[in-house]
Amino acid sequence: MKFYSEKVNKVFDTQEDCLNAEKAYEDEKAKKELAKKQKDEARATRAKEVEEAFNAMMKAKDHYTEILNAFVHDYGAFHMTVKDVPGNGFLKLFDDFWF
């Protein structure tokens, strides 16, 4: 007598082999689902971190713009030299976000 497993789509000589193959298939499927779930959770967590950092940066830019405008309103102009900042200076941080 032969045993057929619809899960693994194979024929086995014994019922025990068939059941073991189905169990191994289910275990592997569960491992893959767990790995996918963990990957999705990690991605969501990191995406949230990126969004929070972006929001903090935009809030800082808005605050900077607000106090700069108040200074210019009160004193007519503002000039600043930024030294010892990596890249092209502090304001370079916001270049991609001036709309």
N, C-alpha and C positions, 0 to 999 in steps of 0.2 A: 504494500500500500504506500502511496506517495501523499505528501502533504504540501498544499499550495498556500503561499502567503500572499494576500493581496497587497499588504503593506510594502513588502520588499519585491514583489512580483517575481518570485522564484518558487521552484519546486524542491522539496526536501524529502529525504528518505525517512526521517523519523519526526514524530510530533515534537519531541524535545528540541531538535535542531531548528525546527520551524519557529517554535516559541522563543528560543534563544535569539534567533535572527530578528524577530519582531521586537524583542526587548532591546536589543542593541540598536535597532533602528530608532525606537522611541527615545532611548537615552541620547543618541546623537542629535536627534531633532530637538530635544529639550536643551542640550548644551548650546546649539546654534541659536535658539530663541533667547536664551539667557545672555549670550554674548551680544546679540543684536540689541537687546533691551539695555544692557550696560553701556554699549556704545552710544545709543540714542540718548540715554540719560547724561552721559558725559558731554555729548555735543550740546544738549540743551543747557547744561550748567555753564559751559564755556561761552555759549552764545549770550546767556544772561550777563556774564561778566563783561563781555564786550559791549553790550548795550548799556550797562551801568557806567562803564568807563567813558563811553561816548557821551552819555547824558551829563556826567560830571564835567567833561571837557566843555560841552556846550554851555553849561551853567557858568563855568569859569570864564568863557569867552563873553557871555552876556554881561557878567559882572564887570569884566575888564572894560567892555565897551561903555557900560553905564558910567563908571567912574572916570574914564577918559573923557567922555562927552561932558561930564560935569566940570572937569578941570578946564577943558577948552572953553566952555561957556564962561567960566569965572575969570580965566586968565588969557584967553585968546589963542593960545597955541601950546603945544607940548612937544618936546624933543627928548629922546632917550637914547642912550648908547648902551647896548647890552654887550658885556664882555664875559668871557669864560663860560659860555654856554655852547654845548656841542651843536654842530650843524650851523645854520645861518642865524642863530639867535632865537630868543624866546618867541617872537611873533611868528616864526616859521612853523611853529606848532599848529597855528590856526590857518595856514595858507589854504588848505584843502576845504576849509569850512566857511570861507567868506562867500556868501551866495549873492 
